[in-house]
């Protein structure tokens, strides 16, 4: 087989340099990650067309000429024979749409409260000031809605909170439909379409996505930290494992910024999977180096590297297939998952075998000198072992 | 290698036989009871997995893997594989709930959405809850018009009317929306459930005037009561619920009860008995039929001849199911004149509580409550009370959904594109498997190791596809399956490397144990990183990926790795 000299036999600390350089570079690129439409809101229009060719530059300028904020415009050959081309257009949400989103959220957050205050005021005349104040505020929001949507109604004319609620909902819905119709009209003047799909992410939806993703990150991170500490019950190996995984994710994020891979729900899922994978290789290394006795620590680290690289390569091969598949089908989900996974898997080779290995080797050597190596004690293996 | 005798010896092991018999029973169950196909499949897998983990025997491990593969293949054949609209084509609209809900509320939401879709003629709509705060609405056709319709259906509210003695006592607009709420058991006297609400002062005057002196009269609560309509009912439907409860009544009496509920000044709904209508010579008295406007509510059991005759007369036909056409009576113990109708879905009559004497004495406070009794005993009674209260709440809110919703982004996939996606994805998965086999061949230079690795990976993919396909395989799920090919092989690599080690005196068995300790730790951590996405996020867009990753890991630990270990141990002993 390949006769590679053991890099951990000599001055292994130098191995930490490449991942640290990558990490610094990543920190520079992370702010350049652009958010997918799920997180920043907007409209994603996908068109299947039988038009022979679509001229990107003229289409974009024609759309912009009609006041449409096009943030991206992609044309590619349709993978299915039924159509010639697929066009993907991303449009940012207009100011009036953003306003409508905000007003909708504001109105519906308050309407029930106002009706409760009204009931209370009716019953005992109490809290009149607060009721009138809140009702006036609600009317103001409603009037803003009517003004924005071009309705001639005024909140004071409706006289009844249910009617007001219905009118507000109706005029917002009508406004949305009009906006969409205008947008589709403009698009069809540029590209003739046979099939169209419009994906609209409102501000409230995107903030809901962000909120949920944030929650998942928080829970996942805490759980992983707790479990890693439970497994090792010693500080240095735990920190080494977490540091390795953390570096991996940061480098992967940097690569997303560098290569323009958007942060979407799919790429977020891929990042979570990477956490698992990065921990896998780190755990393999740490277990082999710290909890075993055969040969020297450096030899064990080298052995673990061989296994780890084979593992990484297998995963890289699978995700490369997915990546190629995403090129053939232009499925965004495939592209985002595979691209992020590939970046992360490569980063993991540097992070685990550079940073993590250095810390663990240092620790093992010190322990060996102290003569206090611990025996391997499996924790979760009870029912699975032979 | 394994000799014939050993093979027979292994197969005749009682535990192996038990697993084989169990598998056959599961397969028979799936085949004989298609409705139980998926539960039988899942149950079978879980039992085999635990048995394999519990018996810790090499023969059993391999047999367990084989059993699960057979179960999966049969399930894929028998139960079929379901694909999301990404692969089958169609439109999907995610609906986000404002706050997480419990499962009865979720069922209620799904039911309301289904009913409303059906009312708009969208019969093929699939409505399914995802987690506790999201609902998917999927239509197997792509059409922007349709999406608009669904949005309308979901945002539209029903119109509530409370009618007493042919007069509107209270209407939906009068009810202050924030005040509709459940009463606690302490404040409803002897009743099982109660819902309170407040109406506006102006409406309260009207209400008090309308109900004055009408103690114990029913308040007919309608949701979307049809106006300008007639009902044509057949005798079987008219008497259905009376017969069930064993109440004897003449047709005249039954019709009298029904008619009372249909009264409304200026917009009465006349009711006709199908058997008495002569298709050739129909007479509707002094009813003026406005062409294309006057509705005839008929049962879908109504004869075609009559339906055509009604159409000819100028009616617009509104068909209801037989079940909706059956009136539900409330038979009073205070005499025939007190009998009333409690529910009749065909015309939107959903409930009819009786007015308590206190509210019929003149102007009272504008806060009201509706209380009622429930059926059954113990827990069943509590559940029934809960169901009734929910229903009344929902009626008062105009049939609105119990929780505020945000419509998510509609995604549509043209069917030919979806089919192409699926074909390409299957090829992609095959290429991934072949590429990994080649890579392993280069790395280990030995076929005797690679064959089991590849076969076990293949087995795992089959099981994964069968399990996910019992629910739905979407894009994210498919990506997860392809990823699982790469990640699942990892553990086999750990085992192989451990066994291939030369500079150790330990037995293969001991080394396998070490490899498993690493693998189990790995899988635990990998699952823990993914589980929050699966359980707490409700992000359906990517839940498929989390599911396939986690399932892949679990299958690995419970089934394929032990089997690979058993095979590899044998290979290295020789």
Interface residues (C-beta under 8 A of the other chain):
Chain A: X1 X38 X44 X48 X78 X79 X80 X81 X82 X83 X108 X111 X112 X113 X114 X115 X116 X118 X119 X122 X123 X160 X161 X162 X163 X165 X166 X169 X173 X177 X184 X195 X196 X197 X198 X199 X200 X201 X202 X204 X205 X208 X209 X212 X213 X215 X216 X219 X220 X223 X224 X227 X228 X231 X265 X266 X268 X269 X270 X272 X273 X275 X276 X277 X279 X280 X283 X284 X287 X288 X292 X294 X295 X303 X306 X307 X310 X311 X313 X314 X315 X316 X317 X318 X319 X320 X321 X322 X324 X325 X328 X329 X331 X333 X334 X337 X338 X341 X376 X378 X379 X380 X381 X383 X384 X385 X386
Chain B: X53 X54 X56 X86 X91 X96 X142 X144 X148 X151 X152 X155 X157 X172 X173 X174 X175 X176 X177 X178 X179 X198 X200 X201 X365 X366 X367 X404 X406 X408 X409 X410 X411 X412 X413 X414 X416 X417 X419 X420 X421 X424 X425 X427 X428 X429 X431 X432 X435 X436 X439 X440 X443 X445 X475 X476 X479 X482 X483 X485 X486 X487 X489 X490 X493 X494 X497 X501 X503 X504 X509 X512 X513 X514 X516 X517 X518 X520 X521 X522 X524 X525 X526 X527 X528 X529 X530 X531 X532 X533 X536 X537 X538 X539 X541 X542 X545 X546 X549 X557 X558 X562 X565 X569
